[in-house]
Amino acid sequence: MASSSASRARSSLGRSRSAAGAAGAAGARARSSDPADTRAKLVETARALFAERGIDDVSMREIGRAAGQGNVSALQYHFGDRANLLRAVLEPYNHDVDARRD
């Protein structure tokens, strides 16, 4: 009888762990589903990493990881390629640069 109780306890514990693991995984994926938020996070992360280490020393995959993206294709989806990501990073400064040129 003791082994039956222990078996039920282990089974119950296994279900609790599975449920907690599933909830944790869902929580980890519960990032903003708004594409504008994702794009902004990727741009800010790229800006910080480029400033810290230089444009050529930061990979697209590294930017995605640092931005908390589980999907390695997120940068390609939002920007297409590295050049478009760089344009997005520099875009807020274009007005000031153009004004100084005039």
Helices and strands as residue ranges (DSSP letters): H 2-29, H 35-53, G 55-57, H 60-66, H 74-79, H 82-101
